[in-house]
Amino acid sequence: MRCSICDQKIELTFLDKIKGTYIKKKLVCRVCQQKYKKEELLQKI
Ligand SMILES: [Zn+2]
């Protein structure tokens, strides 16, 4: 799985949860979540 914005590989936690989130059904990593505001993410996706 890769981030929809920066294309970095997204790893899973030991509980098999992704280290990221879904915005409009697209995957976004934690780095991008911190880097951009939600409105910016919605525009980039
Ligand atoms: Zn990213």
mmCIF file of the protein (N, C-alpha, C, O) and its ligand, coordinates in Angstrom:
data_MODEL
# 
_entry.id   MODEL 
# 
loop_
_entity.id 
_entity.type 
_entity.pdbx_number_of_molecules 
1 polymer     1 
2 non-polymer 1 
# 
_entity_poly.entity_id                      1 
_entity_poly.type                           'polypeptide(L)' 
_entity_poly.nstd_linkage                   no 
_entity_poly.nstd_monomer                   no 
_entity_poly.pdbx_seq_one_letter_code       MRCSICDQKIELTFLDKIKGTYIKKKLVCRVCQQKYKKEELLQKI 
_entity_poly.pdbx_seq_one_letter_code_can   MRCSICDQKIELTFLDKIKGTYIKKKLVCRVCQQKYKKEELLQKI 
_entity_poly.pdbx_strand_id                 A 
# 
loop_
_entity_poly_seq.entity_id 
_entity_poly_seq.num 
_entity_poly_seq.mon_id 
_entity_poly_seq.hetero 
1 1  MET n 
1 2  ARG n 
1 3  CYS n 
1 4  SER n 
1 5  ILE n 
1 6  CYS n 
1 7  ASP n 
1 8  GLN n 
1 9  LYS n 
1 10 ILE n 
1 11 GLU n 
1 12 LEU n 
1 13 THR n 
1 14 PHE n 
1 15 LEU n 
1 16 ASP n 
1 17 LYS n 
1 18 ILE n 
1 19 LYS n 
1 20 GLY n 
1 21 THR n 
1 22 TYR n 
1 23 ILE n 
1 24 LYS n 
1 25 LYS n 
1 26 LYS n 
1 27 LEU n 
1 28 VAL n 
1 29 CYS n 
1 30 ARG n 
1 31 VAL n 
1 32 CYS n 
1 33 GLN n 
1 34 GLN n 
1 35 LYS n 
1 36 TYR n 
1 37 LYS n 
1 38 LYS n 
1 39 GLU n 
1 40 GLU n 
1 41 LEU n 
1 42 LEU n 
1 43 GLN n 
1 44 LYS n 
1 45 ILE n 
# 
loop_
_struct_asym.id 
_struct_asym.entity_id 
A 1 
B 2 
# 
loop_
_chem_comp.id 
_chem_comp.type 
_chem_comp.mon_nstd_flag 
ARG 'L-peptide linking' y 
ASP 'L-peptide linking' y 
CYS 'L-peptide linking' y 
GLN 'L-peptide linking' y 
GLU 'L-peptide linking' y 
GLY 'peptide linking'   y 
ILE 'L-peptide linking' y 
LEU 'L-peptide linking' y 
LYS 'L-peptide linking' y 
MET 'L-peptide linking' y 
PHE 'L-peptide linking' y 
SER 'L-peptide linking' y 
THR 'L-peptide linking' y 
TYR 'L-peptide linking' y 
VAL 'L-peptide linking' y 
ZN  non-polymer         . 
# 
_pdbx_entity_nonpoly.entity_id   2 
_pdbx_entity_nonpoly.name        ? 
_pdbx_entity_nonpoly.comp_id     ZN 
# 
_pdbx_nonpoly_scheme.asym_id         B 
_pdbx_nonpoly_scheme.entity_id       2 
_pdbx_nonpoly_scheme.mon_id          ZN 
_pdbx_nonpoly_scheme.ndb_seq_num     1 
_pdbx_nonpoly_scheme.pdb_seq_num     101 
_pdbx_nonpoly_scheme.auth_seq_num    101 
_pdbx_nonpoly_scheme.pdb_mon_id      ZN 
_pdbx_nonpoly_scheme.auth_mon_id     ZN 
_pdbx_nonpoly_scheme.pdb_strand_id   A 
_pdbx_nonpoly_scheme.pdb_ins_code    . 
# 
loop_
_atom_site.group_PDB 
_atom_site.id 
_atom_site.type_symbol 
_atom_site.label_atom_id 
_atom_site.label_alt_id 
_atom_site.label_comp_id 
_atom_site.label_asym_id 
_atom_site.label_entity_id 
_atom_site.label_seq_id 
_atom_site.pdbx_PDB_ins_code 
_atom_site.Cartn_x 
_atom_site.Cartn_y 
_atom_site.Cartn_z 
_atom_site.occupancy 
_atom_site.B_iso_or_equiv 
_atom_site.pdbx_formal_charge 
_atom_site.auth_seq_id 
_atom_site.auth_comp_id 
_atom_site.auth_asym_id 
_atom_site.auth_atom_id 
_atom_site.pdbx_PDB_model_num 
ATOM   1   N  N  . MET A 1 1  ? 0.846   -1.194 0.000  1.00 0.00 ? 1   MET A N  1 
ATOM   2   C  CA . MET A 1 1  ? 0.000   0.000  0.000  1.00 0.00 ? 1   MET A CA 1 
ATOM   3   C  C  . MET A 1 1  ? 0.878   1.240  0.000  1.00 0.00 ? 1   MET A C  1 
ATOM   4   O  O  . MET A 1 1  ? 1.910   1.287  0.670  1.00 0.00 ? 1   MET A O  1 
ATOM   5   N  N  . ARG A 1 2  ? 0.463   2.223  -0.747 1.00 0.00 ? 2   ARG A N  1 
ATOM   6   C  CA . ARG A 1 2  ? 1.240   3.449  -0.843 1.00 0.00 ? 2   ARG A CA 1 
ATOM   7   C  C  . ARG A 1 2  ? 0.361   4.674  -0.612 1.00 0.00 ? 2   ARG A C  1 
ATOM   8   O  O  . ARG A 1 2  ? -0.845  4.663  -0.855 1.00 0.00 ? 2   ARG A O  1 
ATOM   9   N  N  . CYS A 1 3  ? 1.009   5.719  -0.137 1.00 0.00 ? 3   CYS A N  1 
ATOM   10  C  CA . CYS A 1 3  ? 0.317   6.991  0.071  1.00 0.00 ? 3   CYS A CA 1 
ATOM   11  C  C  . CYS A 1 3  ? -0.104  7.578  -1.281 1.00 0.00 ? 3   CYS A C  1 
ATOM   12  O  O  . CYS A 1 3  ? 0.671   7.559  -2.237 1.00 0.00 ? 3   CYS A O  1 
ATOM   13  N  N  . SER A 1 4  ? -1.312  8.088  -1.353 1.00 0.00 ? 4   SER A N  1 
ATOM   14  C  CA . SER A 1 4  ? -1.821  8.656  -2.607 1.00 0.00 ? 4   SER A CA 1 
ATOM   15  C  C  . SER A 1 4  ? -1.149  9.976  -2.955 1.00 0.00 ? 4   SER A C  1 
ATOM   16  O  O  . SER A 1 4  ? -1.206  10.419 -4.102 1.00 0.00 ? 4   SER A O  1 
ATOM   17  N  N  . ILE A 1 5  ? -0.517  10.602 -1.978 1.00 0.00 ? 5   ILE A N  1 
ATOM   18  C  CA . ILE A 1 5  ? 0.070   11.916 -2.223 1.00 0.00 ? 5   ILE A CA 1 
ATOM   19  C  C  . ILE A 1 5  ? 1.580   11.830 -2.448 1.00 0.00 ? 5   ILE A C  1 
ATOM   20  O  O  . ILE A 1 5  ? 2.075   12.301 -3.472 1.00 0.00 ? 5   ILE A O  1 
ATOM   21  N  N  . CYS A 1 6  ? 2.312   11.240 -1.516 1.00 0.00 ? 6   CYS A N  1 
ATOM   22  C  CA . CYS A 1 6  ? 3.772   11.232 -1.657 1.00 0.00 ? 6   CYS A CA 1 
ATOM   23  C  C  . CYS A 1 6  ? 4.307   9.915  -2.211 1.00 0.00 ? 6   CYS A C  1 
ATOM   24  O  O  . CYS A 1 6  ? 5.496   9.802  -2.510 1.00 0.00 ? 6   CYS A O  1 
ATOM   25  N  N  . ASP A 1 7  ? 3.444   8.934  -2.347 1.00 0.00 ? 7   ASP A N  1 
ATOM   26  C  CA . ASP A 1 7  ? 3.818   7.651  -2.933 1.00 0.00 ? 7   ASP A CA 1 
ATOM   27  C  C  . ASP A 1 7  ? 4.777   6.836  -2.066 1.00 0.00 ? 7   ASP A C  1 
ATOM   28  O  O  . ASP A 1 7  ? 5.418   5.900  -2.544 1.00 0.00 ? 7   ASP A O  1 
ATOM   29  N  N  . GLN A 1 8  ? 4.867   7.198  -0.801 1.00 0.00 ? 8   GLN A N  1 
ATOM   30  C  CA . GLN A 1 8  ? 5.688   6.405  0.105  1.00 0.00 ? 8   GLN A CA 1 
ATOM   31  C  C  . GLN A 1 8  ? 4.926   5.155  0.532  1.00 0.00 ? 8   GLN A C  1 
ATOM   32  O  O  . GLN A 1 8  ? 3.699   5.146  0.631  1.00 0.00 ? 8   GLN A O  1 
ATOM   33  N  N  . LYS A 1 9  ? 5.692   4.113  0.776  1.00 0.00 ? 9   LYS A N  1 
ATOM   34  C  CA . LYS A 1 9  ? 5.075   2.871  1.233  1.00 0.00 ? 9   LYS A CA 1 
ATOM   35  C  C  . LYS A 1 9  ? 4.516   3.063  2.644  1.00 0.00 ? 9   LYS A C  1 
ATOM   36  O  O  . LYS A 1 9  ? 5.179   3.644  3.503  1.00 0.00 ? 9   LYS A O  1 
ATOM   37  N  N  . ILE A 1 10 ? 3.322   2.582  2.875  1.00 0.00 ? 10  ILE A N  1 
ATOM   38  C  CA . ILE A 1 10 ? 2.702   2.697  4.186  1.00 0.00 ? 10  ILE A CA 1 
ATOM   39  C  C  . ILE A 1 10 ? 2.780   1.352  4.880  1.00 0.00 ? 10  ILE A C  1 
ATOM   40  O  O  . ILE A 1 10 ? 2.333   0.332  4.356  1.00 0.00 ? 10  ILE A O  1 
ATOM   41  N  N  . GLU A 1 11 ? 3.358   1.374  6.072  1.00 0.00 ? 11  GLU A N  1 
ATOM   42  C  CA . GLU A 1 11 ? 3.546   0.126  6.806  1.00 0.00 ? 11  GLU A CA 1 
ATOM   43  C  C  . GLU A 1 11 ? 2.356   -0.186 7.693  1.00 0.00 ? 11  GLU A C  1 
ATOM   44  O  O  . GLU A 1 11 ? 1.530   0.672  8.005  1.00 0.00 ? 11  GLU A O  1 
ATOM   45  N  N  . LEU A 1 12 ? 2.304   -1.439 8.083  1.00 0.00 ? 12  LEU A N  1 
ATOM   46  C  CA . LEU A 1 12 ? 1.246   -1.879 8.979  1.00 0.00 ? 12  LEU A CA 1 
ATOM   47  C  C  . LEU A 1 12 ? 1.776   -1.962 10.403 1.00 0.00 ? 12  LEU A C  1 
ATOM   48  O  O  . LEU A 1 12 ? 2.951   -2.261 10.613 1.00 0.00 ? 12  LEU A O  1 
ATOM   49  N  N  . THR A 1 13 ? 0.931   -1.702 11.366 1.00 0.00 ? 13  THR A N  1 
ATOM   50  C  CA . THR A 1 13 ? 1.301   -1.891 12.760 1.00 0.00 ? 13  THR A CA 1 
ATOM   51  C  C  . THR A 1 13 ? 1.189   -3.377 13.086 1.00 0.00 ? 13  THR A C  1 
ATOM   52  O  O  . THR A 1 13 ? 0.736   -4.173 12.263 1.00 0.00 ? 13  THR A O  1 
ATOM   53  N  N  . PHE A 1 14 ? 1.604   -3.733 14.282 1.00 0.00 ? 14  PHE A N  1 
ATOM   54  C  CA . PHE A 1 14 ? 1.547   -5.148 14.664 1.00 0.00 ? 14  PHE A CA 1 
ATOM   55  C  C  . PHE A 1 14 ? 0.113   -5.661 14.744 1.00 0.00 ? 14  PHE A C  1 
ATOM   56  O  O  . PHE A 1 14 ? -0.118  -6.870 14.735 1.00 0.00 ? 14  PHE A O  1 
ATOM   57  N  N  . LEU A 1 15 ? -0.836  -4.754 14.819 1.00 0.00 ? 15  LEU A N  1 
ATOM   58  C  CA . LEU A 1 15 ? -2.244  -5.171 14.837 1.00 0.00 ? 15  LEU A CA 1 
ATOM   59  C  C  . LEU A 1 15 ? -2.849  -5.151 13.433 1.00 0.00 ? 15  LEU A C  1 
ATOM   60  O  O  . LEU A 1 15 ? -4.063  -5.253 13.258 1.00 0.00 ? 15  LEU A O  1 
ATOM   61  N  N  . ASP A 1 16 ? -1.966  -5.016 12.437 1.00 0.00 ? 16  ASP A N  1 
ATOM   62  C  CA . ASP A 1 16 ? -2.401  -4.995 11.046 1.00 0.00 ? 16  ASP A CA 1 
ATOM   63  C  C  . ASP A 1 16 ? -3.176  -3.750 10.668 1.00 0.00 ? 16  ASP A C  1 
ATOM   64  O  O  . ASP A 1 16 ? -3.912  -3.731 9.681  1.00 0.00 ? 16  ASP A O  1 
ATOM   65  N  N  . LYS A 1 17 ? -3.001  -2.715 11.467 1.00 0.00 ? 17  LYS A N  1 
ATOM   66  C  CA . LYS A 1 17 ? -3.644  -1.453 11.098 1.00 0.00 ? 17  LYS A CA 1 
ATOM   67  C  C  . LYS A 1 17 ? -2.650  -0.632 10.290 1.00 0.00 ? 17  LYS A C  1 
ATOM   68  O  O  . LYS A 1 17 ? -1.440  -0.722 10.496 1.00 0.00 ? 17  LYS A O  1 
ATOM   69  N  N  . ILE A 1 18 ? -3.170  0.159  9.380  1.00 0.00 ? 18  ILE A N  1 
ATOM   70  C  CA . ILE A 1 18 ? -2.266  0.967  8.557  1.00 0.00 ? 18  ILE A CA 1 
ATOM   71  C  C  . ILE A 1 18 ? -1.803  2.193  9.327  1.00 0.00 ? 18  ILE A C  1 
ATOM   72  O  O  . ILE A 1 18 ? -2.524  2.750  10.155 1.00 0.00 ? 18  ILE A O  1 
ATOM   73  N  N  . LYS A 1 19 ? -0.557  2.597  9.022  1.00 0.00 ? 19  LYS A N  1 
ATOM   74  C  CA . LYS A 1 19 ? -0.030  3.828  9.611  1.00 0.00 ? 19  LYS A CA 1 
ATOM   75  C  C  . LYS A 1 19 ? -0.431  4.989  8.709  1.00 0.00 ? 19  LYS A C  1 
ATOM   76  O  O  . LYS A 1 19 ? 0.408   5.606  8.053  1.00 0.00 ? 19  LYS A O  1 
ATOM   77  N  N  . GLY A 1 20 ? -1.695  5.264  8.691  1.00 0.00 ? 20  GLY A N  1 
ATOM   78  C  CA . GLY A 1 20 ? -2.213  6.319  7.834  1.00 0.00 ? 20  GLY A CA 1 
ATOM   79  C  C  . GLY A 1 20 ? -3.718  6.359  7.963  1.00 0.00 ? 20  GLY A C  1 
ATOM   80  O  O  . GLY A 1 20 ? -4.289  5.793  8.895  1.00 0.00 ? 20  GLY A O  1 
ATOM   81  N  N  . THR A 1 21 ? -4.353  7.028  7.027  1.00 0.00 ? 21  THR A N  1 
ATOM   82  C  CA . THR A 1 21 ? -5.794  7.136  7.083  1.00 0.00 ? 21  THR A CA 1 
ATOM   83  C  C  . THR A 1 21 ? -6.363  7.168  5.671  1.00 0.00 ? 21  THR A C  1 
ATOM   84  O  O  . THR A 1 21 ? -5.633  7.370  4.700  1.00 0.00 ? 21  THR A O  1 
ATOM   85  N  N  . TYR A 1 22 ? -7.655  6.969  5.567  1.00 0.00 ? 22  TYR A N  1 
ATOM   86  C  CA . TYR A 1 22 ? -8.312  7.060  4.271  1.00 0.00 ? 22  TYR A CA 1 
ATOM   87  C  C  . TYR A 1 22 ? -9.046  8.385  4.154  1.00 0.00 ? 22  TYR A C  1 
ATOM   88  O  O  . TYR A 1 22 ? -9.819  8.768  5.033  1.00 0.00 ? 22  TYR A O  1 
ATOM   89  N  N  . ILE A 1 23 ? -8.791  9.072  3.056  1.00 0.00 ? 23  ILE A N  1 
ATOM   90  C  CA . ILE A 1 23 ? -9.539  10.290 2.759  1.00 0.00 ? 23  ILE A CA 1 
ATOM   91  C  C  . ILE A 1 23 ? -10.157 10.075 1.388  1.00 0.00 ? 23  ILE A C  1 
ATOM   92  O  O  . ILE A 1 23 ? -9.451  9.815  0.414  1.00 0.00 ? 23  ILE A O  1 
ATOM   93  N  N  . LYS A 1 24 ? -11.455 10.182 1.319  1.00 0.00 ? 24  LYS A N  1 
ATOM   94  C  CA . LYS A 1 24 ? -12.196 9.888  0.078  1.00 0.00 ? 24  LYS A CA 1 
ATOM   95  C  C  . LYS A 1 24 ? -11.761 8.550  -0.515 1.00 0.00 ? 24  LYS A C  1 
ATOM   96  O  O  . LYS A 1 24 ? -11.543 8.440  -1.722 1.00 0.00 ? 24  LYS A O  1 
ATOM   97  N  N  . LYS A 1 25 ? -11.637 7.553  0.324  1.00 0.00 ? 25  LYS A N  1 
ATOM   98  C  CA . LYS A 1 25 ? -11.262 6.185  -0.060 1.00 0.00 ? 25  LYS A CA 1 
ATOM   99  C  C  . LYS A 1 25 ? -9.841  6.065  -0.605 1.00 0.00 ? 25  LYS A C  1 
ATOM   100 O  O  . LYS A 1 25 ? -9.491  5.053  -1.212 1.00 0.00 ? 25  LYS A O  1 
ATOM   101 N  N  . LYS A 1 26 ? -9.030  7.087  -0.393 1.00 0.00 ? 26  LYS A N  1 
ATOM   102 C  CA . LYS A 1 26 ? -7.636  7.006  -0.801 1.00 0.00 ? 26  LYS A CA 1 
ATOM   103 C  C  . LYS A 1 26 ? -6.757  7.061  0.430  1.00 0.00 ? 26  LYS A C  1 
ATOM   104 O  O  . LYS A 1 26 ? -7.078  7.710  1.425  1.00 0.00 ? 26  LYS A O  1 
ATOM   105 N  N  . LEU A 1 27 ? -5.647  6.366  0.336  1.00 0.00 ? 27  LEU A N  1 
ATOM   106 C  CA . LEU A 1 27 ? -4.768  6.222  1.476  1.00 0.00 ? 27  LEU A CA 1 
ATOM   107 C  C  . LEU A 1 27 ? -3.813  7.410  1.601  1.00 0.00 ? 27  LEU A C  1 
ATOM   108 O  O  . LEU A 1 27 ? -3.204  7.840  0.622  1.00 0.00 ? 27  LEU A O  1 
ATOM   109 N  N  . VAL A 1 28 ? -3.696  7.925  2.810  1.00 0.00 ? 28  VAL A N  1 
ATOM   110 C  CA . VAL A 1 28 ? -2.763  9.025  3.066  1.00 0.00 ? 28  VAL A CA 1 
ATOM   111 C  C  . VAL A 1 28 ? -1.913  8.676  4.287  1.00 0.00 ? 28  VAL A C  1 
ATOM   112 O  O  . VAL A 1 28 ? -2.438  8.293  5.333  1.00 0.00 ? 28  VAL A O  1 
ATOM   113 N  N  . CYS A 1 29 ? -0.597  8.811  4.141  1.00 0.00 ? 29  CYS A N  1 
ATOM   114 C  CA . CYS A 1 29 ? 0.299   8.443  5.232  1.00 0.00 ? 29  CYS A CA 1 
ATOM   115 C  C  . CYS A 1 29 ? 0.279   9.505  6.331  1.00 0.00 ? 29  CYS A C  1 
ATOM   116 O  O  . CYS A 1 29 ? -0.261  10.597 6.158  1.00 0.00 ? 29  CYS A O  1 
ATOM   117 N  N  . ARG A 1 30 ? 0.877   9.154  7.455  1.00 0.00 ? 30  ARG A N  1 
ATOM   118 C  CA . ARG A 1 30 ? 0.859   10.069 8.599  1.00 0.00 ? 30  ARG A CA 1 
ATOM   119 C  C  . ARG A 1 30 ? 1.670   11.329 8.342  1.00 0.00 ? 30  ARG A C  1 
ATOM   120 O  O  . ARG A 1 30 ? 1.336   12.411 8.824  1.00 0.00 ? 30  ARG A O  1 
ATOM   121 N  N  . VAL A 1 31 ? 2.731   11.172 7.583  1.00 0.00 ? 31  VAL A N  1 
ATOM   122 C  CA . VAL A 1 31 ? 3.579   12.337 7.296  1.00 0.00 ? 31  VAL A CA 1 
ATOM   123 C  C  . VAL A 1 31 ? 2.775   13.392 6.537  1.00 0.00 ? 31  VAL A C  1 
ATOM   124 O  O  . VAL A 1 31 ? 2.809   14.578 6.866  1.00 0.00 ? 31  VAL A O  1 
ATOM   125 N  N  . CYS A 1 32 ? 2.054   12.933 5.521  1.00 0.00 ? 32  CYS A N  1 
ATOM   126 C  CA . CYS A 1 32 ? 1.242   13.870 4.738  1.00 0.00 ? 32  CYS A CA 1 
ATOM   127 C  C  . CYS A 1 32 ? 0.101   14.441 5.570  1.00 0.00 ? 32  CYS A C  1 
ATOM   128 O  O  . CYS A 1 32 ? -0.278  15.598 5.389  1.00 0.00 ? 32  CYS A O  1 
ATOM   129 N  N  . GLN A 1 33 ? -0.442  13.655 6.465  1.00 0.00 ? 33  GLN A N  1 
ATOM   130 C  CA . GLN A 1 33 ? -1.503  14.153 7.326  1.00 0.00 ? 33  GLN A CA 1 
ATOM   131 C  C  . GLN A 1 33 ? -1.022  15.298 8.197  1.00 0.00 ? 33  GLN A C  1 
ATOM   132 O  O  . GLN A 1 33 ? -1.764  16.238 8.481  1.00 0.00 ? 33  GLN A O  1 
ATOM   133 N  N  . GLN A 1 34 ? 0.247   15.203 8.621  1.00 0.00 ? 34  GLN A N  1 
ATOM   134 C  CA . GLN A 1 34 ? 0.792   16.260 9.472  1.00 0.00 ? 34  GLN A CA 1 
ATOM   135 C  C  . GLN A 1 34 ? 1.243   17.440 8.638  1.00 0.00 ? 34  GLN A C  1 
ATOM   136 O  O  . GLN A 1 34 ? 1.221   18.585 9.089  1.00 0.00 ? 34  GLN A O  1 
ATOM   137 N  N  . LYS A 1 35 ? 1.649   17.147 7.420  1.00 0.00 ? 35  LYS A N  1 
ATOM   138 C  CA . LYS A 1 35 ? 2.231   18.160 6.549  1.00 0.00 ? 35  LYS A CA 1 
ATOM   139 C  C  . LYS A 1 35 ? 1.165   19.091 5.971  1.00 0.00 ? 35  LYS A C  1 
ATOM   140 O  O  . LYS A 1 35 ? 1.395   20.289 5.804  1.00 0.00 ? 35  LYS A O  1 
ATOM   141 N  N  . TYR A 1 36 ? 0.018   18.534 5.674  1.00 0.00 ? 36  TYR A N  1 
ATOM   142 C  CA . TYR A 1 36 ? -1.012  19.316 5.010  1.00 0.00 ? 36  TYR A CA 1 
ATOM   143 C  C  . TYR A 1 36 ? -2.267  19.407 5.859  1.00 0.00 ? 36  TYR A C  1 
ATOM   144 O  O  . TYR A 1 36 ? -2.568  18.522 6.660  1.00 0.00 ? 36  TYR A O  1 
ATOM   145 N  N  . LYS A 1 37 ? -2.993  20.505 5.659  1.00 0.00 ? 37  LYS A N  1 
ATOM   146 C  CA . LYS A 1 37 ? -4.302  20.630 6.297  1.00 0.00 ? 37  LYS A CA 1 
ATOM   147 C  C  . LYS A 1 37 ? -5.306  19.761 5.556  1.00 0.00 ? 37  LYS A C  1 
ATOM   148 O  O  . LYS A 1 37 ? -5.055  19.324 4.433  1.00 0.00 ? 37  LYS A O  1 
ATOM   149 N  N  . LYS A 1 38 ? -6.416  19.519 6.177  1.00 0.00 ? 38  LYS A N  1 
ATOM   150 C  CA . LYS A 1 38 ? -7.401  18.633 5.571  1.00 0.00 ? 38  LYS A CA 1 
ATOM   151 C  C  . LYS A 1 38 ? -7.901  19.161 4.232  1.00 0.00 ? 38  LYS A C  1 
ATOM   152 O  O  . LYS A 1 38 ? -8.116  18.389 3.297  1.00 0.00 ? 38  LYS A O  1 
ATOM   153 N  N  . GLU A 1 39 ? -8.086  20.468 4.140  1.00 0.00 ? 39  GLU A N  1 
ATOM   154 C  CA . GLU A 1 39 ? -8.551  21.043 2.865  1.00 0.00 ? 39  GLU A CA 1 
ATOM   155 C  C  . GLU A 1 39 ? -7.512  20.836 1.769  1.00 0.00 ? 39  GLU A C  1 
ATOM   156 O  O  . GLU A 1 39 ? -7.856  20.583 0.614  1.00 0.00 ? 39  GLU A O  1 
ATOM   157 N  N  . GLU A 1 40 ? -6.248  20.946 2.139  1.00 0.00 ? 40  GLU A N  1 
ATOM   158 C  CA . GLU A 1 40 ? -5.182  20.748 1.169  1.00 0.00 ? 40  GLU A CA 1 
ATOM   159 C  C  . GLU A 1 40 ? -5.131  19.295 0.719  1.00 0.00 ? 40  GLU A C  1 
ATOM   160 O  O  . GLU A 1 40 ? -4.916  19.011 -0.459 1.00 0.00 ? 40  GLU A O  1 
ATOM   161 N  N  . LEU A 1 41 ? -5.325  18.391 1.643  1.00 0.00 ? 41  LEU A N  1 
ATOM   162 C  CA . LEU A 1 41 ? -5.314  16.970 1.298  1.00 0.00 ? 41  LEU A CA 1 
ATOM   163 C  C  . LEU A 1 41 ? -6.446  16.663 0.313  1.00 0.00 ? 41  LEU A C  1 
ATOM   164 O  O  . LEU A 1 41 ? -6.258  15.925 -0.654 1.00 0.00 ? 41  LEU A O  1 
ATOM   165 N  N  . LEU A 1 42 ? -7.602  17.232 0.570  1.00 0.00 ? 42  LEU A N  1 
ATOM   166 C  CA . LEU A 1 42 ? -8.747  16.981 -0.300 1.00 0.00 ? 42  LEU A CA 1 
ATOM   167 C  C  . LEU A 1 42 ? -8.480  17.497 -1.712 1.00 0.00 ? 42  LEU A C  1 
ATOM   168 O  O  . LEU A 1 42 ? -8.957  16.919 -2.689 1.00 0.00 ? 42  LEU A O  1 
ATOM   169 N  N  . GLN A 1 43 ? -7.731  18.565 -1.815 1.00 0.00 ? 43  GLN A N  1 
ATOM   170 C  CA . GLN A 1 43 ? -7.404  19.097 -3.140 1.00 0.00 ? 43  GLN A CA 1 
ATOM   171 C  C  . GLN A 1 43 ? -6.379  18.239 -3.851 1.00 0.00 ? 43  GLN A C  1 
ATOM   172 O  O  . GLN A 1 43 ? -6.426  18.080 -5.071 1.00 0.00 ? 43  GLN A O  1 
ATOM   173 N  N  . LYS A 1 44 ? -5.456  17.688 -3.086 1.00 0.00 ? 44  LYS A N  1 
ATOM   174 C  CA . LYS A 1 44 ? -4.365  16.922 -3.687 1.00 0.00 ? 44  LYS A CA 1 
ATOM   175 C  C  . LYS A 1 44 ? -4.799  15.533 -4.123 1.00 0.00 ? 44  LYS A C  1 
ATOM   176 O  O  . LYS A 1 44 ? -4.214  14.935 -5.026 1.00 0.00 ? 44  LYS A O  1 
ATOM   177 N  N  . ILE A 1 45 ? -5.813  15.042 -3.481 1.00 0.00 ? 45  ILE A N  1 
ATOM   178 C  CA . ILE A 1 45 ? -6.223  13.667 -3.748 1.00 0.00 ? 45  ILE A CA 1 
ATOM   179 C  C  . ILE A 1 45 ? -7.068  13.579 -5.004 1.00 0.00 ? 45  ILE A C  1 
ATOM   180 O  O  . ILE A 1 45 ? -7.502  12.491 -5.381 1.00 0.00 ? 45  ILE A O  1 
HETATM 181 ZN ZN . ZN  B 2 .  ? 2.288   10.591 2.168  1.00 0.00 2 101 ZN  A ZN 1 
# 
